């Protein structure tokens, strides 16, 4: 099983630099992954259809019912009648009521638009984070392969010195154990690579039939020094779609309250008659009626109080969401700043010195100037340093991706 996993993962790693098809799935970039996610995400598709339905609501909320057409005949006796008439009647809500409902539904439409934008930002964050973790797993597999190469060279050198009698067999045995441990670490790294690969496929909703082993991932983890101003991040929080959605819901709720208050005003009913008193339809008539909100204490008052309570609920929800989004933005920026400082430190000295330390101890060991333990410790230091660098680089990418959600712009993986 380990051999099969190694072969499959080796093919995946090899394909990373393959200049294959950049439009199909053979070369799955972040941009392509986002296109698939936007198309296949169930929640996005639900909201898009919900938005289409909501766009019809403003016109439906005006309170204009279909007219009634009726025919009446009175005083029928012996083939004659006293009167016959045609009646067209039309019921209308009080104009202010329809106006407020219309404005409220418009605000509801804008709220769904903001919710859709917020969801797309979240989907983008999820996809980019999944891709970052996969890119980190690929780099970790490269490092695991380098670990095997280092300890293979060490085992060969220790065995050669043991055969020449320059060191004990214990050194050779210890070097062999270290090589086996490196092989186990490589298998674990390759398994993590496979796991992150399928996590990305699940995140973007890729069909099972398309999840083939020849898919390559061209976007890699490369440090790009990005300056993000904290004030810009915090200022952008106030216009984040997550908050704009609730703000529009509050506007819609305020219009619903006004519409409920306008319920105290009378609705209108109009009727037009064409009358015939036995000599043809020679007469016209009309009728105007108004509803009387006699039971306002039961109907309108309770509806107004209910609407006001809903409005206050949304006000508190906005405050809660504002504090939550602000906390997320603060944590993302401080995490980004810490990761950026650590990377600068790695690149300034730690990486170069750890590599130089390995080269010097390898030469010293081959010349018999250093013992095996010194070389082992130098190699472990180098590998730990490299692993820490990639972990910090991964965290840096993850934090920048979080900041993108608040700034609403692409910074990495453009």
C-alpha positions as CSV (number, residue, x, y, z in Angstrom):
1,X,0.0,0.0,0.0
2,X,2.8,2.4,0.9
3,X,4.5,1.7,-2.4
4,X,1.2,2.4,-4.4
5,X,0.7,5.6,-2.4
6,X,4.3,6.7,-3.1
7,X,3.9,6.1,-6.8
8,X,0.6,7.9,-7.1
9,X,1.8,10.9,-5.0
10,X,5.1,11.0,-7.1
11,X,3.0,11.3,-10.2
12,X,1.0,14.2,-8.6
13,X,4.1,16.0,-7.6
14,X,5.6,15.5,-11.0
15,X,2.6,17.0,-12.7
16,X,2.9,20.2,-10.8
17,X,5.4,21.6,-13.3
18,X,3.7,20.1,-16.3
19,X,2.7,22.7,-18.9
20,X,-0.5,20.8,-19.7
21,X,-3.9,22.1,-20.5
22,X,-4.6,25.4,-18.7
23,X,-8.3,25.6,-19.6
24,X,-9.4,22.1,-18.5
25,X,-9.1,20.2,-15.3
26,X,-5.7,18.8,-16.1
27,X,-4.3,22.0,-14.7
28,X,-6.4,23.1,-11.8
29,X,-5.5,26.6,-10.8
30,X,-7.1,28.6,-8.0
31,X,-9.1,30.6,-10.6
32,X,-10.4,27.4,-12.2
33,X,-11.2,26.0,-8.8
34,X,-13.2,29.1,-7.9
35,X,-15.2,28.9,-11.2
36,X,-16.2,25.3,-10.3
37,X,-17.1,26.2,-6.8
38,X,-19.3,29.2,-7.8
39,X,-21.1,26.9,-10.3
40,X,-21.6,23.9,-8.0
41,X,-22.1,25.4,-4.6
42,X,-25.6,24.5,-3.5
43,X,-26.1,27.5,-1.3
44,X,-25.0,29.9,-4.0
45,X,-27.5,28.3,-6.4
46,X,-30.3,28.5,-3.8
47,X,-29.6,32.2,-3.2
48,X,-29.5,33.0,-6.9
49,X,-32.9,31.5,-7.3
50,X,-34.2,33.1,-4.1
51,X,-33.0,36.4,-5.5
52,X,-34.8,35.9,-8.8
53,X,-38.0,35.2,-6.8
54,X,-37.5,38.2,-4.6
55,X,-37.1,40.5,-7.6
56,X,-40.8,39.8,-8.4
57,X,-42.0,40.8,-4.9
58,X,-41.9,44.6,-5.2
59,X,-44.6,44.7,-7.9
60,X,-46.6,42.0,-6.1
61,X,-46.6,44.1,-2.9
62,X,-48.5,47.1,-4.3
63,X,-51.8,45.8,-3.1
64,X,-53.6,45.9,-6.5
65,X,-56.0,43.0,-6.8
66,X,-57.6,41.8,-10.0
67,X,-60.9,43.6,-10.7
68,X,-64.2,41.7,-10.3
69,X,-66.8,41.6,-13.1
70,X,-70.3,40.6,-12.1
71,X,-73.8,40.6,-13.7
72,X,-77.0,41.1,-11.8
73,X,-80.7,40.9,-12.8
74,X,-83.5,42.0,-10.4
75,X,-87.3,42.0,-10.4
76,X,-87.7,39.0,-12.8
77,X,-91.4,38.2,-13.4
78,X,-93.2,36.9,-16.5
79,X,-90.3,37.3,-18.8
80,X,-89.6,40.9,-17.7
81,X,-87.3,42.4,-15.1
82,X,-87.0,45.6,-13.1
83,X,-83.2,46.1,-13.6
84,X,-80.2,44.4,-15.0
85,X,-76.6,45.7,-14.6
86,X,-73.0,44.9,-15.2
87,X,-70.6,45.8,-12.4
88,X,-66.8,46.2,-12.4
89,X,-65.3,46.6,-8.9
90,X,-61.7,47.2,-7.9
91,X,-60.2,47.0,-4.4
92,X,-57.1,49.1,-3.6
93,X,-54.9,49.3,-0.5
94,X,-54.4,52.8,0.8
95,X,-51.6,54.2,-1.5
96,X,-49.1,54.7,1.4
97,X,-49.5,51.0,2.4
98,X,-48.5,49.8,-1.1
99,X,-45.7,52.3,-1.3
100,X,-44.1,51.2,2.0
101,X,-44.5,47.5,1.1
102,X,-42.8,48.2,-2.2
103,X,-39.9,50.0,-0.6
104,X,-39.6,47.2,2.0
105,X,-39.4,44.5,-0.7
106,X,-36.8,46.5,-2.6
107,X,-34.7,46.6,0.6
108,X,-35.3,42.8,0.9
109,X,-33.9,42.3,-2.6
110,X,-30.8,44.3,-1.7
111,X,-30.4,42.3,1.4
112,X,-30.3,39.0,-0.6
113,X,-27.8,40.5,-3.0
114,X,-25.5,41.4,-0.1
115,X,-26.0,37.9,1.4
116,X,-25.0,36.4,-2.0
117,X,-21.9,38.6,-2.1
118,X,-21.0,37.6,1.4
119,X,-21.4,33.9,0.6
120,X,-19.2,34.2,-2.5
121,X,-16.5,35.9,-0.4
122,X,-16.8,33.0,2.1
123,X,-16.7,30.4,-0.7
124,X,-13.6,32.1,-2.1
125,X,-11.9,32.0,1.3
126,X,-12.7,28.3,1.7
127,X,-11.4,27.4,-1.7
128,X,-8.2,29.4,-1.4
129,X,-7.6,28.0,2.1
130,X,-8.1,24.5,0.8
131,X,-5.7,25.2,-2.1
132,X,-3.2,26.7,0.3
133,X,-3.3,23.6,2.5
134,X,-2.8,21.4,-0.6
135,X,0.1,23.5,-1.7
136,X,1.6,23.2,1.8
137,X,1.1,19.4,1.6
138,X,3.0,19.4,-1.7
139,X,5.9,21.3,-0.2
140,X,5.9,19.0,2.8
141,X,6.1,16.0,0.5
142,X,9.1,17.6,-1.3
143,X,10.7,18.2,2.1
144,X,10.0,14.6,3.1
145,X,11.7,13.4,-0.1
146,X,14.7,15.6,0.7
147,X,14.8,14.1,4.2
148,X,15.0,10.6,2.7
149,X,17.8,11.8,0.4
150,X,19.7,13.3,3.3
151,X,19.5,10.2,5.5
152,X,20.2,7.9,2.6
153,X,23.5,9.7,2.0
154,X,24.1,9.6,5.8
155,X,23.4,5.8,5.9
156,X,25.8,5.3,2.9
157,X,28.5,7.4,4.5
158,X,28.1,5.7,7.9
159,X,28.2,2.2,6.3
160,X,31.3,3.1,4.3
161,X,33.1,4.3,7.4
162,X,32.0,1.2,9.3
163,X,33.3,-1.0,6.5
164,X,36.7,0.8,6.7
165,X,36.8,0.5,10.4
166,X,36.7,4.3,10.9
167,X,33.5,4.1,13.0
168,X,31.5,1.4,14.9
169,X,28.6,-0.6,13.5
170,X,26.4,1.3,16.0
171,X,26.8,4.4,13.8
172,X,25.7,2.5,10.8
173,X,22.7,1.0,12.6
174,X,21.7,4.4,13.9
175,X,21.9,5.9,10.5
176,X,19.8,3.1,9.0
177,X,17.1,3.6,11.7
178,X,17.1,7.3,10.8
179,X,16.6,6.4,7.2
180,X,13.6,4.2,8.0
181,X,12.1,6.9,10.1
182,X,12.5,9.3,7.2
183,X,10.8,6.8,4.9
184,X,7.8,6.6,7.3
185,X,7.7,10.4,7.5
186,X,7.6,10.5,3.7
187,X,4.6,8.1,3.6
188,X,2.8,10.2,6.1
189,X,3.5,13.4,4.1
190,X,2.2,11.7,0.9
191,X,-1.0,10.5,2.8
192,X,-1.6,14.1,3.9
193,X,-1.1,15.2,0.3
194,X,-3.8,12.8,-0.8
195,X,-6.1,14.0,2.0
196,X,-5.7,17.7,1.2
197,X,-6.2,16.9,-2.5
198,X,-9.6,15.4,-1.8
199,X,-10.5,18.1,0.6
200,X,-10.0,20.6,-2.2
201,X,-12.2,18.5,-4.5
202,X,-14.9,18.4,-1.9
203,X,-14.7,22.1,-1.2
204,X,-15.2,23.1,-4.9
205,X,-17.8,20.3,-5.4
206,X,-15.9,18.5,-8.2
207,X,-17.7,15.5,-9.6
208,X,-16.2,12.1,-8.6
209,X,-15.7,11.2,-12.3
210,X,-13.5,14.2,-12.7
211,X,-11.3,13.5,-9.7
212,X,-8.4,11.9,-11.6
213,X,-4.8,11.5,-10.7
214,X,-3.5,13.5,-13.7
215,X,-4.8,16.8,-12.3
216,X,-2.0,19.2,-11.5
217,X,-2.0,22.2,-9.3
218,X,0.2,25.0,-10.8
219,X,-0.3,27.6,-8.0
220,X,2.4,27.2,-5.3
221,X,3.4,28.7,-2.0
222,X,5.8,31.6,-2.8
223,X,6.5,34.4,-0.4
224,X,5.2,37.7,-1.7
225,X,5.8,40.6,0.7
226,X,2.4,42.2,0.9
227,X,1.8,45.4,3.0
228,X,-1.7,45.5,4.4
229,X,-2.7,48.6,6.5
230,X,-4.6,47.8,9.6
231,X,-6.8,51.0,9.3
232,X,-7.8,49.9,5.7
233,X,-8.9,46.5,7.1
234,X,-10.9,48.0,9.9
235,X,-12.5,50.6,7.8
236,X,-13.6,48.0,5.2
237,X,-15.4,46.1,8.0
238,X,-18.1,48.7,8.0
239,X,-19.1,48.1,4.4
240,X,-18.7,44.3,4.5
241,X,-21.6,42.5,2.8
242,X,-22.1,40.5,6.0
243,X,-23.1,43.8,7.7
244,X,-24.7,45.4,4.7
245,X,-27.1,42.4,4.5
246,X,-28.4,43.1,8.1
247,X,-28.5,46.8,7.4
248,X,-30.8,46.3,4.5
249,X,-32.9,43.9,6.5
250,X,-33.3,46.8,9.1
251,X,-34.4,49.1,6.3
252,X,-36.9,46.5,5.1
253,X,-38.2,46.1,8.7
254,X,-38.6,49.9,9.1
255,X,-40.8,50.0,6.0
256,X,-42.8,47.0,7.2
257,X,-43.4,49.0,10.4
258,X,-44.6,52.0,8.4
259,X,-46.8,49.7,6.3
260,X,-48.3,48.3,9.4
261,X,-49.0,51.8,10.8
262,X,-50.7,52.8,7.5
263,X,-53.1,49.9,8.2
264,X,-55.0,52.5,10.4
265,X,-55.9,54.2,7.1
266,X,-58.8,53.0,5.1
267,X,-58.5,50.7,2.0
268,X,-60.5,51.8,-1.0
269,X,-63.2,49.9,-3.1
270,X,-64.4,51.3,-6.4
271,X,-67.4,50.1,-8.4
272,X,-68.7,51.1,-11.8
273,X,-72.2,50.1,-13.1
274,X,-73.9,49.8,-16.5
275,X,-77.6,49.7,-15.8
276,X,-80.7,48.7,-17.8
277,X,-84.2,49.5,-16.4
278,X,-86.0,47.9,-19.4
279,X,-85.0,50.2,-22.2
280,X,-81.4,49.3,-22.7
281,X,-78.1,50.0,-20.8
282,X,-78.8,53.7,-20.7
283,X,-77.5,54.5,-17.2
284,X,-74.1,54.6,-15.6
285,X,-73.4,54.5,-11.9
286,X,-70.5,54.3,-9.5
287,X,-69.8,53.5,-5.9
288,X,-66.9,54.3,-3.6
289,X,-66.3,52.4,-0.3
290,X,-63.8,52.6,2.4
291,X,-62.8,50.1,5.0
292,X,-63.2,51.2,8.6
293,X,-60.4,49.9,10.9
294,X,-62.9,49.5,13.7
295,X,-61.0,46.6,15.4
296,X,-57.6,48.3,15.3
297,X,-56.9,47.2,18.9
298,X,-56.9,43.6,17.7
299,X,-55.5,43.9,14.2
300,X,-53.4,47.0,13.4
301,X,-52.0,47.7,16.8
302,X,-50.7,44.2,17.3
303,X,-49.3,44.2,13.8
304,X,-47.4,47.4,14.5
305,X,-46.0,46.2,17.8
306,X,-44.9,42.9,16.2
307,X,-43.1,44.8,13.4
308,X,-41.4,47.1,15.9
309,X,-40.1,44.2,17.9
310,X,-38.7,42.6,14.7
311,X,-37.0,45.9,13.9
312,X,-35.4,46.0,17.3
313,X,-34.3,42.4,17.0
314,X,-32.4,43.3,13.8
315,X,-30.8,46.3,15.4
316,X,-29.3,44.0,18.1
317,X,-28.3,41.4,15.5
318,X,-26.4,44.1,13.6
319,X,-24.5,45.1,16.8
320,X,-23.7,41.4,17.5
321,X,-22.5,40.8,13.9
322,X,-20.5,44.0,13.8
323,X,-18.6,42.9,16.9
324,X,-18.0,39.4,15.5
325,X,-16.8,40.7,12.1
326,X,-14.5,43.2,13.8
327,X,-13.0,40.5,16.0
328,X,-12.3,38.3,12.9
329,X,-10.7,41.2,11.1
330,X,-8.5,42.1,14.1
331,X,-7.4,38.5,14.5
332,X,-6.7,38.1,10.8
333,X,-4.5,41.2,10.7
334,X,-2.4,40.4,13.8
335,X,-2.0,36.8,12.6
336,X,-0.8,38.2,9.2
337,X,1.6,40.6,10.9
338,X,3.1,37.8,13.1
339,X,3.5,35.4,10.1
340,X,5.1,38.1,8.0
341,X,7.7,39.0,10.7
342,X,8.6,35.3,11.1
343,X,9.0,34.8,7.3
344,X,11.3,37.8,7.1
345,X,13.4,36.4,9.9
346,X,13.6,33.0,8.2
347,X,14.6,34.5,4.9
348,X,17.1,36.9,6.5
349,X,19.3,34.3,8.2
350,X,17.8,31.1,9.5
351,X,17.3,29.3,6.2
352,X,20.8,30.1,4.8
353,X,22.5,29.3,8.1
354,X,20.8,26.0,8.6
355,X,21.7,24.8,5.1
356,X,25.3,25.9,5.6
357,X,25.4,24.0,8.9
358,X,24.3,20.8,7.1
359,X,26.9,21.2,4.4
360,X,29.7,21.8,6.9
361,X,28.8,18.9,9.2
362,X,28.5,16.5,6.2
363,X,32.0,17.4,5.1
364,X,33.3,17.1,8.6
365,X,31.8,13.7,9.1
366,X,33.2,12.4,5.8
367,X,36.6,13.6,6.8
368,X,36.3,12.0,10.3
369,X,36.4,15.4,12.0
370,X,32.8,15.1,13.4
371,X,30.8,12.3,14.9
372,X,27.5,11.0,13.8
373,X,25.5,12.6,16.5
374,X,26.7,16.1,15.5
375,X,25.7,15.4,11.9
376,X,22.3,14.0,12.9
377,X,21.6,17.1,15.0
378,X,22.6,19.4,12.1
379,X,20.3,17.6,9.7
380,X,17.4,17.6,12.1
381,X,17.9,21.3,12.7
382,X,17.8,22.0,9.0
383,X,14.7,19.9,8.4
384,X,12.9,21.4,11.4
385,X,13.8,24.9,10.1
386,X,12.5,24.1,6.6
387,X,9.3,22.6,8.0
388,X,8.8,25.6,10.2
389,X,9.3,27.9,7.3
390,X,6.6,26.2,5.2
391,X,4.3,26.1,8.2
392,X,4.8,29.9,8.7
393,X,4.4,30.5,4.9
394,X,1.1,28.5,5.0
395,X,-0.1,30.5,8.0
396,X,0.8,33.7,6.2
397,X,-1.2,32.7,3.1
398,X,-4.2,31.7,5.3
399,X,-4.2,35.1,7.1
400,X,-3.9,37.1,3.9
401,X,-6.8,35.1,2.5
402,X,-8.8,36.0,5.6
403,X,-7.9,39.7,5.0
404,X,-9.1,39.4,1.4
405,X,-12.6,38.7,2.7
406,X,-12.7,42.0,4.5
407,X,-10.9,44.1,1.9
408,X,-13.0,42.4,-0.8
409,X,-10.1,42.2,-3.2
410,X,-7.7,39.6,-4.4
411,X,-4.2,39.8,-3.0
412,X,-2.7,36.4,-3.6
413,X,-3.7,33.6,-6.0
414,X,-5.0,36.3,-8.4
